Amino acid sequence: MRAAVLGAGSWGTTLAVLLDENGHDVALWEYFPELAATIRRDGENRRFLPGVPVPSTIRITSDLAEALDGATRVVFVTPSHTVRPVARAAAASGALDRKAIVINAAKGLEEKTLCRMSEVLAQELPTPKRRIVGLLGPSHAEEVSRRIPTAITVAGTNEEVLGEIQRFFMNGYFRVYTNTDLVGVELGVSLKNTIAIAAGICDGLGFGDNTKAALITRGLAEMKRLACRMGGKEETLSGLAGVGDLIVTCMSRHSRNRHVGEEIGRGKKLPQVLAGMVMVAEGVKTTRAAVKLASRVGIELPIAEQVHRVLFRGKDPRRAIKDLMIRKAKKEM
């Protein structure tokens, strides 16, 4: 099977290597020609995934049409805010097979439109909606690339297509489950990044396990509230794309979003934190989008709202936690 992986960050590189191991013919597209050339020369993505060999059998290119040529599986693994322009360029290239299955692996909401990534792809590509899926869940590249056992979800609307992608990615260390609740899966993996920023703030402030347990649990309630209001299923948020991704992102040392929160909890400002990062923390843009979306559909997301105030209005993080604690008393369920 011929695959095009669009985006040579840590996760895109990891998926390209995994698919190559699975016996597929893989092209890895990188926007910057100099980085593509460096990966080809070094046999390693030292900028985003150091220490992981990139086999010479993977075709690395900065030519989008070349990457897409003949591909029957196209994986979008760019930051969420670049999915639309990359999809638009892919459609304009004339090299995208309309029958190809398109797999989104980006986690986030588009800030301006509040669209989920599958909606963005459906708007920009000639691909039928049933052939657009999301490969999402608790899967840090730093671990998958070391072949540490991982389970993830592929979500979409067509069972046959989901089965094809499940078989396409699965191997002895990468287990894939299917789920027809694309709305719930995409919203779960997006909003958990905001909750992870809050978890990091708690770490930076020196709070303990009690605080983080409460935050994760109440954060999950917010994820369920938003997903259900948008047409997703509550049970989806109890799965890999909900509680699974929430746990790993709130707890892991690999989590970029938790790192952002931790640095802010220690007293740094958002621009200073982002300037010191190589990779993208999706939760920053998602927080803006999630708060806007919640306001539009008339629901409360107290944790997300406080994170928004800390990130973009300069609210003191300790005061934000305090305000969450002194909210009006209510039932848990």
C-alpha positions, 0 to 999 in steps of 0.5 A: 500500500502506498502512503503519504504522511504529510508533516515531518514533526515527531508524530509524523516521522513516527507514523512514517517509520511505523508504516514502513515497518508494516511493509508499506511504501511511504512518502514523508512530506516536510514543508521546509526543503532544508529540513527534508534534506537534513532528514534524508542526509542524516537518516534521522529527524534530529530536530523533532525525533532525535535518536530514532532512525528513519529508514532510507526506504522512506521517500522524504520530500518537500514536493507535495505533489510528489508525496501524494503521487499514487498514494491510496492513504494520506495522513495529515500530521501537521499542526491543527492551524496548518491543516487547512492550507496544507489540505488546500494545497493538496487539492490544488496539486492535482495529485490527490486521488479522490478515492484515497482514504484521508487520515487526520492525526492532528488534535485541535479545533480551528480557532477562526471557524471552530471546525473539527479537523475532519470538517476542515478536510471535508471542506477543502478536499474532493474526498468523500466524507466517509473516506475521512477518518481520525487516528487519535488517542494517547500516543506520544511519539517519544514512546511509539517510536521506541515500540512501547505498546500503545493503543489508539482509536480510528474514528469515522462514519464508515465501518468498512473504511475504519476496518481498512485503516485499523489493519493498515496501522496495527502491529505488535506494539500499536493496537488500533480500535475503531469508533464511529463517533467521530465528533466525540473522538475529535472533541475529546482529544482536542479539549483534553489539551486545555485540561492538561495546561491546567494540570501543568499549572497545578504542577508549577504551583506545587499542588499535589495529587489530590488537586490533579485527581480533581482536575482530571475528573472535573476536566473529563466532565467538561469534555463530556459536556461539550462532546454531547452538546455537539452530538458526540456520545458520552461513552466515547469520552470514557475510552482512549480518545477521552479519559485515555488521552486525558490521563497521558497528557495531564501526567506525562513528562512528554506532554507539551501542553502540561509543560506550558501550564507548568512553566506558567505556574512557575511564573513565566508568561505565555509568549516566553514559554512558547518562544522556548519550545520547538514543537507546538502545544495545541492546547493554547489555540484550542483553549480559545476555540473551546471557550468560544464554542462553549459560549456559542452552544450555551454550556459552561466549561469552568476549567477551560474558562479559567485557563483562558483567563490565565493564558490570554488575560494575565490572570494569576494562576493561583487565583484561577485555581481558587476561583474554581474552588469557591464556585457555587456548591453543586451536585457531582453528577 
